[in-house]
Amino acid sequence: MTNSKKLKNKQVLITGATRGIGRAIAIEAAKRGAHIIALGRTQGALEELDDEISSLGASATLVPMKLEDFSAIDRLGAAIFERFGKLDALIGNAGMLGTLSPVAHLSPKEFDKVMAVNFTANYRLLRSFDLPLKKSENGRIVFISSNAAQSAKPYWGLYAASKAALNAMVKSYAGEIEKTTVKANIFYPQATRTAMRAKAMPGEDPMTLPHPNKIAPFIIDMIAPDYNENGKIFDMRGKELRDI
Ligand SMILES: NC(=O)c1ccc[n+]([C@@H]2O[C@H](COP(=O)([O-])OP(=O)(O)OC[C@H]3O[C@@H](n4cnc5c(N)ncnc54)[C@H](OP(=O)(O)O)[C@@H]3O)[C@@H](O)[C@H]2O)c1
């Protein structure tokens, strides 16, 4: 792990940058000199993030949008390609838990929304940013998934399925880009002190969990130009790297 300005002049797109792990990722990347393209729905939170990034001597482009707006993802890809000619890193972090519920009791509307945000939007991001990432000298992609994809505990079926689908897609994509300079990997956070975790485990004392800023440096290490793994999961729980 390093704080040296290894990401100077790099454009880094982070989804779900308004709070939780995504916000900490944005701050960590800014500390390492990156230009942050910060996506989220909450305008005020994006503006606060922008102020903090400026105070670190870095800069940001704010993208207030919801990820279910797939044509907005297409427009964003085109706009970034036009402005920068490339994208150096994509961090697909945004996600939602949905309701923990027996599979048979899930509402079809919520099923579609969780799959849209956790899975389909990430496909649309890959589709929209494939070319800009290939135009970078060392395009790097990290998707934030979850060990729930494997554990698939009772009542976690929708969230687990959305993350398992994400893993499968990233594994295929990583194989497809093997001969390019782009690398695509998955990161599993451990239980982290965020709003999503509090919703999943309301009885848990959040202060027993690590703050997102303890997790973020490990994710930002994975977008460094000299990070050459591809098609791997970095599991924060055991700090273990394995094939997807
Ligand atoms: N916290 C944990 O213990 C844990 C464990 C394993 C995996 N993860 C994964 O880590 C990632 C980050 O989770 P977190 O705990 O930091 O969650 P969080 O605190 O709930 O933050 C979620 C982020 O996603 C954004 N987002 C949600 N729905 C969106 C939508 N429809 N369009 C655009 N942005 C949207 C939110 O921003 P707005 O509301 O402003 O849009 C927010 O910035 C997720 O992929 C999660 O599955 C977390």
The ligand as an ORCA input file, in Angstrom:
! r2SCAN-3c Opt
* xyz 0 1
  N     -20.676     -2.569      3.927
  C     -20.391     -3.845      3.889
  O     -20.202     -4.489      4.938
  C     -20.265     -4.561      2.561
  C     -19.910     -5.917      2.569
  C     -19.776     -6.593      1.368
  C     -19.990     -5.915      0.164
  N     -20.353     -4.599      0.183
  C     -20.546     -3.926     -1.122
  O     -19.807     -2.709     -1.116
  C     -20.430     -1.753     -1.993
  C     -20.620     -0.440     -1.235
  O     -21.502     -0.697     -0.143
  P     -21.682      0.294      1.107
  O     -21.780     -0.582      2.277
  O     -20.700      1.391      1.033
  O     -23.165      0.822      0.788
  P     -23.899      2.204      1.108
  O     -23.288      2.890      2.268
  O     -25.359      1.866      1.152
  O     -23.594      3.069     -0.197
  C     -24.126      2.679     -1.445
  C     -23.706      3.681     -2.499
  O     -24.325      3.288     -3.743
  C     -25.036      4.395     -4.279
  N     -26.238      3.924     -4.960
  C     -27.174      3.078     -4.444
  N     -28.156      2.896     -5.331
  C     -27.842      3.645     -6.427
  C     -28.466      3.873     -7.680
  N     -29.641      3.322     -7.981
  N     -27.863      4.694     -8.565
  C     -26.675      5.282     -8.253
  N     -26.036      5.091     -7.089
  C     -26.615      4.295     -6.190
  C     -25.372      5.265     -3.057
  O     -25.459      6.624     -3.419
  P     -26.796      7.487     -3.544
  O     -27.770      6.987     -2.505
  O     -26.341      8.891     -3.371
  O     -27.215      7.213     -4.938
  C     -24.143      5.090     -2.188
  O     -23.116      5.982     -2.575
  C     -21.736     -2.400     -2.449
  O     -21.568     -2.933     -3.744
  C     -21.962     -3.502     -1.422
  O     -22.749     -4.552     -1.967
  C     -20.499     -3.907      1.350
*
